Amino acid sequence: MHTENYDDIRDGVRALCAEFPDEYFRKVDEARAYPEAFVDALTKAGWMAALIPAEYGGSGLGLAEASVIMEEINRNGGNSGACHGQMYNMNTILRNGSEAQKEKYLPKIATGELRIQSMGVTEPTTGTDTTKLKTTATKKDGRYVVNGQKVWISRIQHSDMMILLARTTPLSDVKKKSDGLSCFLVDLHQAIGNGLTVRPILNMVNHETNELFFDNLEIPEENLIGEEGKGFKYILEGLNAERILIAAECIGDGYWFVDRAKKYASERIVFDRPIGMNQGVQFPIAESYIEVEAANLMRWKAAHLYDAHRACGAEANMAKYLAAKASWEAANVCLQTHGGFGFACEYDIERKFRETRLYQVAPISTNLIFSYVAEHVLGLPRSF
Ligand SMILES: Cc1cc2nc3c(=O)[nH]c(=O)nc-3n(C[C@H](O)[C@H](O)[C@H](O)COP(=O)(O)OP(=O)(O)OC[C@H]3O[C@@H](n4cnc5c(N)ncnc54)[C@H](O)[C@@H]3O)c2cc1C
């Protein structure tokens, strides 16, 4: 049973968020800009280094605490999507990198001197079928030469490094389809214009995301993370942390929508009474609150299992599913409660509505969570 509320962390993040009110995020959204000042402030205050062990300059907190940071950002009207990669992408180095890589990169990631906000996995022609990805990294004269294409790779323009997943052994030469994929650290400043081309994708959310084209990009051999051919496993291990953090962001969104709906329903007078007196208005708000609270229980279960180094694949997936569903339903209810005003940008609801919708699709789509639970938890026959 979860009892800790992490008030110190909540108070600290809330105080920082108070300096970046709704208008700040609205203007950033309207300008399709990046919330640079907000991310800088979070980094300087040390919040982005929560998961980096103290010996490498971070605060060495657990995932439960880190998830509270993400939740509070979204609960206070912001969007963690601008920066959550900085918190968890370094996990691949921390868990699988050499001591030399950890010493070289982690302290700089902790201070924000190095931003490792990007992870390149998804490809245009293979999508969710990750083990079929076609980007190759071929070893040649002490370096790897990368060719291929990626899509939807976020925050490249606000990052110094990217974790890249590429195939080092052809699919036809491996026993298991998940073998033969490797993880690399790509120095984006060196790469862009020297074998890497970046094309931004204009999209529904103000989310900086891109197509990447690799044409003989050279990566030094020492930028391989862990063992060659084991990269898929490393990425999968990191995904549980990512799912739990995203679940927490959705929980933050869910509470934000419920709070806004509650406030408006209490204040808006139509037919000479607050609209919230009508059960047709108040019941959906109550239902949303119940669903956010229930999803939150699975988020805590998943986070505590993760922090106890216990298996949490099922719980991480289920937490992400439940939280993304609860926040999306709360978003719909909040919009409906506001009637026409929900569509006005100055109420911020349409912005948060768009932002929270993304989590049904990325970083893993709902069907793929069903597939995981059906096959890995319930033992149903594999469909792919
Ligand atoms: C804004 C944004 C940011 C992103 N950032 C990143 C990033 O930084 N790095 C990165 O690597 N990727 C990123 N992604 C990619 C994201 O992870 C993928 O879009 C997502 O995993 C789905 O892959 P896809 O788009 O190729 O869909 P597809 O694989 O083409 O699937 C399309 C639909 O079909 C369903 N489907 C596919 N196969 C099956 C099946 N066998 N059974 C049932 N249903 C199925 C899927 O659930 C989905 O609904 C981002 C995406 C977006 C939109």
The ligand as a Tripos MOL2 file, in Angstrom:
@<TRIPOS>MOLECULE
LIG
   53    58     1     0     0
SMALL
NO_CHARGES

@<TRIPOS>ATOM
      1 C1          5.1290   13.0560  -31.4160 C.3       1 LIG1
      2 C2          5.8380   11.7410  -31.4580 C.ar      1 LIG1
      3 C3          7.0850   11.6250  -30.8560 C.ar      1 LIG1
      4 C4          7.8020   10.4150  -30.9450 C.ar      1 LIG1
      5 N1          9.0780   10.3400  -30.4340 N.ar      1 LIG1
      6 C5          9.8340    9.2310  -30.6910 C.ar      1 LIG1
      7 C6         11.2230    9.1990  -30.3340 C.ar      1 LIG1
      8 O1         11.7730   10.1400  -29.7650 O.2       1 LIG1
      9 N2         11.9550    8.0960  -30.6700 N.ar      1 LIG1
     10 C7         11.4150    7.0280  -31.3200 C.ar      1 LIG1
     11 O2         12.1310    6.0670  -31.5960 O.2       1 LIG1
     12 N3         10.0820    7.0320  -31.6650 N.ar      1 LIG1
     13 C8          9.2930    8.1000  -31.3670 C.ar      1 LIG1
     14 N4          7.9620    8.1300  -31.7270 N.ar      1 LIG1
     15 C9          7.4090    6.9820  -32.4530 C.3       1 LIG1
     16 C10         6.3660    6.2140  -31.6580 C.3       1 LIG1
     17 O3          6.9940    5.4370  -30.6740 O.3       1 LIG1
     18 C11         5.6020    5.3750  -32.7060 C.3       1 LIG1
     19 O4          4.8410    6.2850  -33.4830 O.3       1 LIG1
     20 C12         4.7270    4.3620  -32.0710 C.3       1 LIG1
     21 O5          5.4990    3.3970  -31.3910 O.3       1 LIG1
     22 C13         3.8580    3.6720  -33.1330 C.3       1 LIG1
     23 O6          4.6350    3.2960  -34.2380 O.3       1 LIG1
     24 P1          4.1670    3.7060  -35.7250 P.3       1 LIG1
     25 O7          3.8270    5.1400  -35.7000 O.co2     1 LIG1
     26 O8          5.1710    3.2390  -36.6900 O.co2     1 LIG1
     27 O9          2.8270    2.9120  -35.9010 O.3       1 LIG1
     28 P2          2.5710    1.4640  -36.6290 P.3       1 LIG1
     29 O10         3.5560    0.4830  -36.0990 O.co2     1 LIG1
     30 O11         2.5760    1.7630  -38.0850 O.co2     1 LIG1
     31 O12         1.1470    1.1750  -36.1340 O.3       1 LIG1
     32 C14        -0.0050    1.9310  -36.5530 C.3       1 LIG1
     33 C15        -1.2070    1.4590  -35.7390 C.3       1 LIG1
     34 O13        -1.4190    0.0520  -35.9480 O.3       1 LIG1
     35 C16        -1.3920   -0.6400  -34.7150 C.3       1 LIG1
     36 N5         -0.7070   -1.9320  -34.9010 N.ar      1 LIG1
     37 C17         0.4730   -2.1680  -35.5720 C.ar      1 LIG1
     38 N6          0.7620   -3.4830  -35.5270 N.ar      1 LIG1
     39 C18        -0.2280   -4.0910  -34.8230 C.ar      1 LIG1
     40 C19        -0.4920   -5.4370  -34.4190 C.ar      1 LIG1
     41 N7          0.3420   -6.4230  -34.7390 N.pl3     1 LIG1
     42 N8         -1.6150   -5.6910  -33.7140 N.ar      1 LIG1
     43 C20        -2.4610   -4.6930  -33.3990 C.ar      1 LIG1
     44 N9         -2.2620   -3.4010  -33.7350 N.ar      1 LIG1
     45 C21        -1.1610   -3.1080  -34.4370 C.ar      1 LIG1
     46 C22        -0.6000    0.2440  -33.7460 C.3       1 LIG1
     47 O14        -1.0030    0.0000  -32.4200 O.3       1 LIG1
     48 C23        -0.9920    1.6450  -34.2310 C.3       1 LIG1
     49 O15        -2.1860    2.0570  -33.6200 O.3       1 LIG1
     50 C24         7.2120    9.2960  -31.5980 C.ar      1 LIG1
     51 C25         5.9280    9.4240  -32.1600 C.ar      1 LIG1
     52 C26         5.2450   10.6230  -32.0970 C.ar      1 LIG1
     53 C27         3.8980   10.7220  -32.7580 C.3       1 LIG1
@<TRIPOS>BOND
     1     1     2 1
     2     2     3 ar
     3     2    52 ar
     4     3     4 ar
     5     4     5 ar
     6     4    50 ar
     7     5     6 ar
     8     6     7 ar
     9     6    13 1
    10     7     8 2
    11     7     9 ar
    12     9    10 ar
    13    10    11 2
    14    10    12 ar
    15    12    13 ar
    16    13    14 ar
    17    14    15 1
    18    14    50 ar
    19    15    16 1
    20    16    17 1
    21    16    18 1
    22    18    19 1
    23    18    20 1
    24    20    21 1
    25    20    22 1
    26    22    23 1
    27    23    24 1
    28    24    25 2
    29    24    26 1
    30    24    27 1
    31    27    28 1
    32    28    29 2
    33    28    30 1
    34    28    31 1
    35    31    32 1
    36    32    33 1
    37    33    34 1
    38    33    48 1
    39    34    35 1
    40    35    36 1
    41    35    46 1
    42    36    37 ar
    43    36    45 ar
    44    37    38 ar
    45    38    39 ar
    46    39    40 ar
    47    39    45 ar
    48    40    41 1
    49    40    42 ar
    50    42    43 ar
    51    43    44 ar
    52    44    45 ar
    53    46    47 1
    54    46    48 1
    55    48    49 1
    56    50    51 ar
    57    51    52 ar
    58    52    53 1
@<TRIPOS>SUBSTRUCTURE
     1 LIG1         1 GROUP 0 **** ****
